[in-house]
Amino acid sequence: MWAVRVMDADPTARTAELKVKIAAEVAPVPPTRSRVRRFGRWSWTRLQIHPVVGLQRSRPRVMFALRASGMRRVAAAG
């Protein structure tokens, strides 16, 4: 199981950094960033969102876990 850290470029996002767990025999290699863009672009293969109840605080809170089977480079738009 590998964890890939992902940054969300949306300034209104609740969380700027997410972790996507990928089950693979070898470590996934993210695509390199473009010199023009600040963030690289890729898509997830078989992305799943799993709800989780966090009990670390005094009140339980609903969180989510992201899991995928892989990641691939997104082709640049024409």
C-alpha positions as CSV (number, residue, x, y, z in Angstrom):
1,M,0.0,0.0,0.0
2,W,1.4,3.4,-1.1
3,A,0.2,6.8,0.0
4,V,0.5,9.7,-2.6
5,R,0.2,13.2,-1.2
6,V,-2.0,15.4,-3.4
7,M,-2.4,19.2,-3.3
8,D,-5.8,20.8,-4.1
9,A,-5.3,24.0,-6.1
10,D,-8.8,25.2,-5.3
11,P,-8.4,28.2,-2.8
12,T,-11.9,27.4,-1.4
13,A,-11.1,23.8,-0.6
14,R,-11.5,22.7,3.0
15,T,-8.3,20.7,3.0
16,A,-5.4,21.7,0.8
17,E,-3.6,18.4,1.0
18,L,-5.1,14.9,0.6
19,K,-3.6,11.5,0.7
20,V,-4.6,8.8,-1.9
21,K,-3.7,5.3,-1.0
22,I,-2.7,3.0,-3.9
23,A,-2.5,-0.7,-3.7
24,A,0.4,-1.7,-6.0
25,E,3.4,-4.0,-6.0
26,V,5.8,-1.2,-6.9
27,A,5.7,2.5,-5.9
28,P,3.6,4.7,-8.3
29,V,5.6,7.4,-10.0
30,P,3.7,10.7,-10.4
31,P,4.1,12.5,-13.7
32,T,6.5,15.4,-13.8
33,R,5.1,18.9,-13.5
34,S,4.9,21.1,-16.5
35,R,7.1,24.2,-16.4
36,V,4.1,26.3,-17.4
37,R,1.8,25.0,-14.7
38,R,2.4,25.1,-11.0
39,F,0.6,21.7,-10.5
40,G,1.0,18.5,-12.4
41,R,-2.1,16.9,-13.9
42,W,-3.0,13.3,-13.6
43,S,-6.1,11.1,-13.2
44,W,-6.8,8.2,-10.8
45,T,-7.7,4.7,-11.9
46,R,-10.7,3.2,-10.0
47,L,-10.8,6.0,-7.4
48,Q,-13.0,5.1,-4.4
49,I,-14.1,7.3,-1.5
50,H,-14.7,5.6,1.8
51,P,-16.4,7.4,4.6
52,V,-14.7,7.1,8.0
53,V,-15.9,8.2,11.5
54,G,-13.0,9.9,13.3
55,L,-13.0,9.4,17.1
56,Q,-9.8,11.2,17.9
57,R,-11.6,14.3,19.3
58,S,-14.3,14.7,21.9
59,R,-17.0,14.7,19.2
60,P,-17.0,12.2,16.4
61,R,-16.5,13.7,12.9
62,V,-17.1,12.2,9.5
63,M,-14.0,12.0,7.3
64,F,-13.1,10.1,4.2
65,A,-10.4,7.9,2.8
66,L,-9.3,8.0,-0.8
67,R,-8.1,4.7,-2.5
68,A,-7.2,4.1,-6.1
69,S,-5.7,1.2,-8.1
70,G,-3.3,3.6,-10.0
71,M,-2.6,7.0,-11.5
72,R,-1.9,8.1,-15.0
73,R,-0.8,11.3,-16.8
74,V,-3.5,13.5,-18.3
75,A,-2.8,14.6,-21.9
76,A,-2.4,18.3,-22.4
77,A,-5.4,20.0,-24.0
78,G,-5.0,20.9,-27.7
